[in-house]
């Protein structure tokens, strides 16, 4: 039986983080709150069929329907009008969040072109991880024969960590592949 990421967190990461940061209360141990997956539609926003494909692929990747992000105001230099859909976002919590992170760490990132590890600078001062993924096609749910247009994703893993070091330690104990 293979361990899931949540089991790894509960059995290995919590005790290690408590010892490393001298945390007495188990509820004060850093944990992952949510994962937010975003994509901008950019030049495809004028093409309705492509927008539907982006929305469909986001749903396949995350297991949850993507919500459209609407422009709040018009910006003429970007040719964006108020009310236009400018991207899609999905917020994952609970089981879907853990499943998505498991697939990201073990399947998608190792397949990514020229991947040598996540930079430690991708963890911000508040302990959250921000990843930019150039091609959504690295996920196993996407069938390469069915896609014409490849789009990028921005994945934000939000934690309860208070510092960069706590967030980095949390991600390392969970098995995120950081550069040495």
FIKOLDO-938392 format. One record per residue (C-alpha): x, y, z; residue in three letters; residue number from 0. Coordinates in Angstrom, 3 decimals, padded with zeros to 6 digits. Layout:
! residues N
REC       east      north         up     r     k
REC          X          Y          Z   ala   NUM
...
***
This chain:
! residues 180
REC       east      north         up     r     k
REC    000.000    000.000    000.000   unk     0
REC    001.475    003.345   -001.004   unk     1
REC    001.345    006.279    001.361   unk     2
REC   -000.611    009.294    000.343   unk     3
REC    000.748    012.774    000.851   unk     4
REC   -001.679    013.381    003.718   unk     5
REC   -000.456    010.257    005.519   unk     6
REC    003.126    011.411    005.026   unk     7
REC    002.205    014.752    006.575   unk     8
REC    000.484    013.171    009.561   unk     9
REC    003.009    010.415    010.273   unk    10
REC    006.329    012.026    009.356   unk    11
REC    006.100    015.767    008.797   unk    12
REC    004.211    016.729    011.970   unk    13
REC    006.639    015.007    014.389   unk    14
REC    009.665    016.273    012.450   unk    15
REC    008.379    019.872    012.359   unk    16
REC    007.490    019.787    016.068   unk    17
REC    011.004    018.664    016.904   unk    18
REC    012.738    021.034    014.453   unk    19
REC    010.893    024.197    015.540   unk    20
REC    010.270    023.199    019.216   unk    21
REC    006.484    023.360    018.875   unk    22
REC    004.577    022.024    021.887   unk    23
REC    001.028    022.289    020.560   unk    24
REC    000.282    020.027    017.576   unk    25
REC   -002.229    022.601    016.294   unk    26
REC    000.580    025.153    015.888   unk    27
REC    002.455    022.950    013.399   unk    28
REC    002.464    024.475    009.877   unk    29
REC   -000.055    022.848    007.540   unk    30
REC   -001.354    023.362    004.023   unk    31
REC   -004.608    025.316    003.907   unk    32
REC   -005.410    025.357    000.202   unk    33
REC   -004.011    025.169   -003.316   unk    34
REC   -005.003    027.804   -005.866   unk    35
REC   -004.504    026.996   -009.562   unk    36
REC   -004.749    029.956   -011.979   unk    37
REC   -004.429    030.451   -015.702   unk    38
REC   -004.761    033.530   -017.828   unk    39
REC   -006.464    033.241   -021.193   unk    40
REC   -004.463    036.019   -022.859   unk    41
REC   -004.806    036.062   -026.624   unk    42
REC   -007.322    033.173   -026.649   unk    43
REC   -010.000    035.194   -024.841   unk    44
REC   -011.535    036.296   -028.159   unk    45
REC   -011.988    032.686   -029.290   unk    46
REC   -014.923    031.079   -027.499   unk    47
REC   -014.062    027.505   -028.417   unk    48
REC   -010.538    027.773   -026.999   unk    49
REC   -011.879    029.303   -023.797   unk    50
REC   -014.132    026.275   -023.335   unk    51
REC   -011.145    023.962   -023.862   unk    52
REC   -009.106    025.855   -021.253   unk    53
REC   -011.985    025.598   -018.793   unk    54
REC   -012.412    021.877   -019.550   unk    55
REC   -008.689    021.136   -019.138   unk    56
REC   -008.565    023.045   -015.836   unk    57
REC   -011.435    020.873   -014.643   unk    58
REC   -009.604    017.712   -015.722   unk    59
REC   -006.399    018.762   -013.945   unk    60
REC   -008.002    019.680   -010.665   unk    61
REC   -011.107    017.510   -010.524   unk    62
REC   -013.198    020.617   -009.926   unk    63
REC   -014.982    023.117   -012.163   unk    64
REC   -012.913    026.219   -012.861   unk    65
REC   -014.421    029.607   -012.098   unk    66
REC   -014.052    032.356   -014.669   unk    67
REC   -012.127    035.475   -013.681   unk    68
REC   -013.723    038.620   -015.038   unk    69
REC   -011.936    041.902   -015.834   unk    70
REC   -012.959    044.537   -013.283   unk    71
REC   -012.195    047.462   -015.548   unk    72
REC   -011.266    048.169   -019.151   unk    73
REC   -007.589    048.561   -020.052   unk    74
REC   -007.159    049.793   -023.609   unk    75
REC   -003.440    048.995   -023.888   unk    76
REC   -004.219    045.308   -023.196   unk    77
REC   -007.394    045.403   -025.303   unk    78
REC   -009.403    044.205   -022.311   unk    79
REC   -012.981    045.307   -021.739   unk    80
REC   -014.785    045.351   -018.422   unk    81
REC   -016.733    042.124   -017.927   unk    82
REC   -014.566    039.995   -020.249   unk    83
REC   -013.252    036.650   -019.014   unk    84
REC   -009.487    037.046   -018.577   unk    85
REC   -008.669    033.742   -016.878   unk    86
REC   -009.790    030.791   -014.811   unk    87
REC   -009.048    029.786   -011.226   unk    88
REC   -009.673    026.790   -008.997   unk    89
REC   -009.273    026.675   -005.220   unk    90
REC   -008.654    023.180   -003.880   unk    91
REC   -009.113    022.089   -000.282   unk    92
REC   -009.313    018.763    001.501   unk    93
REC   -008.951    015.490   -000.404   unk    94
REC   -008.781    017.112   -003.847   unk    95
REC   -005.968    019.352   -002.635   unk    96
REC   -003.903    016.417   -001.347   unk    97
REC   -004.568    014.400   -004.532   unk    98
REC   -003.531    017.318   -006.768   unk    99
REC   -000.318    017.878   -004.789   unk   100
REC    000.494    014.150   -004.938   unk   101
REC    000.144    014.161   -008.739   unk   102
REC    002.116    017.407   -009.007   unk   103
REC    005.072    016.117   -006.972   unk   104
REC    005.273    012.524   -008.170   unk   105
REC    004.033    012.674   -011.771   unk   106
REC    003.918    016.153   -013.304   unk   107
REC    007.077    017.922   -012.103   unk   108
REC    009.491    015.044   -012.870   unk   109
REC    008.133    014.913   -016.463   unk   110
REC    008.471    018.670   -016.922   unk   111
REC    011.025    019.742   -019.508   unk   112
REC    014.424    020.738   -018.020   unk   113
REC    013.171    020.311   -014.448   unk   114
REC    016.008    020.241   -011.920   unk   115
REC    014.089    021.092   -008.779   unk   116
REC    012.085    023.923   -007.280   unk   117
REC    013.995    027.059   -006.316   unk   118
REC    013.876    027.794   -002.579   unk   119
REC    013.103    031.407   -003.498   unk   120
REC    009.668    030.219   -004.692   unk   121
REC    008.682    030.027   -001.012   unk   122
REC    007.741    033.547    000.107   unk   123
REC    008.237    035.248    003.497   unk   124
REC    004.895    033.930    004.730   unk   125
REC    005.808    030.308    003.907   unk   126
REC    003.618    029.911    000.794   unk   127
REC    004.895    028.186   -002.354   unk   128
REC    004.369    029.732   -005.808   unk   129
REC    005.050    027.659   -008.917   unk   130
REC    004.790    028.601   -012.549   unk   131
REC    004.146    025.701   -014.908   unk   132
REC    004.745    026.472   -018.580   unk   133
REC    002.762    023.592   -020.065   unk   134
REC   -000.398    022.079   -018.638   unk   135
REC    000.255    018.987   -020.752   unk   136
REC    002.709    017.578   -018.158   unk   137
REC   -000.228    016.286   -016.110   unk   138
REC   -001.269    012.682   -016.867   unk   139
REC   -004.976    013.600   -017.167   unk   140
REC   -004.339    015.551   -020.354   unk   141
REC   -004.328    013.405   -023.494   unk   142
REC   -001.762    014.938   -025.851   unk   143
REC   -003.631    013.867   -028.999   unk   144
REC   -006.672    015.932   -027.996   unk   145
REC   -004.956    019.269   -027.414   unk   146
REC   -003.846    021.889   -029.903   unk   147
REC   -003.163    024.806   -027.605   unk   148
REC   -000.964    024.526   -024.541   unk   149
REC   -001.378    027.004   -021.704   unk   150
REC    000.541    027.725   -018.527   unk   151
REC   -000.567    027.467   -014.930   unk   152
REC    000.284    029.266   -011.745   unk   153
REC    000.008    027.098   -008.628   unk   154
REC   -000.001    028.677   -005.164   unk   155
REC    000.192    026.424   -002.105   unk   156
REC   -001.038    028.419    000.909   unk   157
REC    000.201    027.325    004.344   unk   158
REC   -000.136    028.379    007.982   unk   159
REC    003.652    028.723    008.272   unk   160
REC    004.796    032.002    009.802   unk   161
REC    008.223    032.226    008.136   unk   162
REC    010.087    031.223    004.992   unk   163
REC    012.047    028.600    006.948   unk   164
REC    008.930    026.955    008.380   unk   165
REC    007.290    026.816    004.956   unk   166
REC    010.424    025.412    003.338   unk   167
REC    010.763    022.762    006.054   unk   168
REC    007.100    021.772    005.617   unk   169
REC    007.492    021.328    001.866   unk   170
REC    010.769    019.415    002.238   unk   171
REC    009.216    016.985    004.748   unk   172
REC    006.328    016.422    002.328   unk   173
REC    008.776    015.488   -000.447   unk   174
REC    008.682    018.529   -002.703   unk   175
REC    011.750    018.352   -004.978   unk   176
REC    013.816    021.448   -004.106   unk   177
REC    017.218    022.262   -005.565   unk   178
REC    020.110    021.512   -003.257   unk   179
***
